[in-house]
Amino acid sequence: MSDVTNITVIDNGPIVIKNTFELFDGEGNSFTPKKDTISICRCGASTNQPFCNGSHHKIDFQSIVRALKESS
């Protein structure tokens, strides 16, 4: 496995984090994910915050994020 942590913003869905990482709340308390790939909720509807539980499908969450391309 690569040492690089991959973070992907899924169209109309969560943020997926793969590989080794640490996740903390606003007070610095650590979450302990049980696997090396997790999905973080972006829609705010998950009952398992900060993790995604698929609620974005039920509320028709819409968000497509694209990285800015450098102009030459």
C-alpha positions as CSV (number, residue, x, y, z in Angstrom):
1,M,0.0,0.0,0.0
2,S,1.2,3.5,-0.8
3,D,2.2,5.9,2.0
4,V,0.1,8.6,0.4
5,T,-3.3,9.3,2.0
6,N,-5.9,9.8,-0.8
7,I,-8.8,12.2,-0.1
8,T,-11.6,12.2,-2.8
9,V,-14.6,14.5,-2.9
10,I,-17.4,12.3,-4.4
11,D,-19.9,14.1,-6.7
12,N,-23.2,14.5,-4.7
13,G,-21.7,12.4,-1.9
14,P,-19.1,12.1,0.9
15,I,-15.4,12.8,1.2
16,V,-13.6,9.4,1.0
17,I,-10.3,9.1,2.9
18,K,-8.1,6.1,2.1
19,N,-4.9,4.9,3.8
20,T,-3.3,5.9,7.1
21,F,-4.8,9.0,8.7
22,E,-5.9,10.5,12.1
23,L,-9.3,12.1,12.5
24,F,-10.1,14.6,15.3
25,D,-13.1,16.5,16.5
26,G,-13.1,20.3,17.2
27,E,-11.8,19.7,20.7
28,G,-8.9,17.5,19.6
29,N,-10.5,14.2,20.6
30,S,-9.6,11.3,18.3
31,F,-12.1,9.2,16.3
32,T,-10.9,5.6,15.9
33,P,-12.0,4.4,12.5
34,K,-12.1,0.6,12.3
35,K,-10.8,0.5,8.7
36,D,-8.3,2.3,6.4
37,T,-11.1,3.7,4.2
38,I,-13.8,6.0,5.6
39,S,-16.5,8.3,4.2
40,I,-17.0,11.7,5.8
41,C,-20.5,13.2,5.5
42,R,-20.8,16.4,3.5
43,C,-24.7,16.7,3.4
44,G,-25.2,17.0,7.2
45,A,-28.0,14.4,7.2
46,S,-26.0,11.4,8.5
47,T,-27.1,10.1,11.9
48,N,-23.6,8.8,12.3
49,Q,-21.6,12.1,12.1
50,P,-19.0,12.7,11.0
51,F,-19.3,9.5,9.0
52,C,-21.5,9.0,5.9
53,N,-24.5,6.7,6.3
54,G,-25.9,7.2,2.8
55,S,-28.4,9.8,3.8
56,H,-27.3,12.1,0.9
57,H,-29.3,9.8,-1.4
58,K,-32.5,10.3,0.6
59,I,-32.3,14.1,0.7
60,D,-31.0,14.5,-3.0
61,F,-27.8,16.2,-1.9
62,Q,-26.2,18.1,-4.8
63,S,-22.6,19.2,-4.7
64,I,-20.0,18.8,-7.4
65,V,-16.5,20.1,-6.5
66,R,-13.7,20.5,-9.0
67,A,-10.1,21.4,-8.5
68,L,-9.0,24.6,-10.2
69,K,-6.8,23.9,-13.2
70,E,-3.7,26.0,-13.5
71,S,-3.5,28.2,-16.6
72,S,-0.2,28.2,-18.5
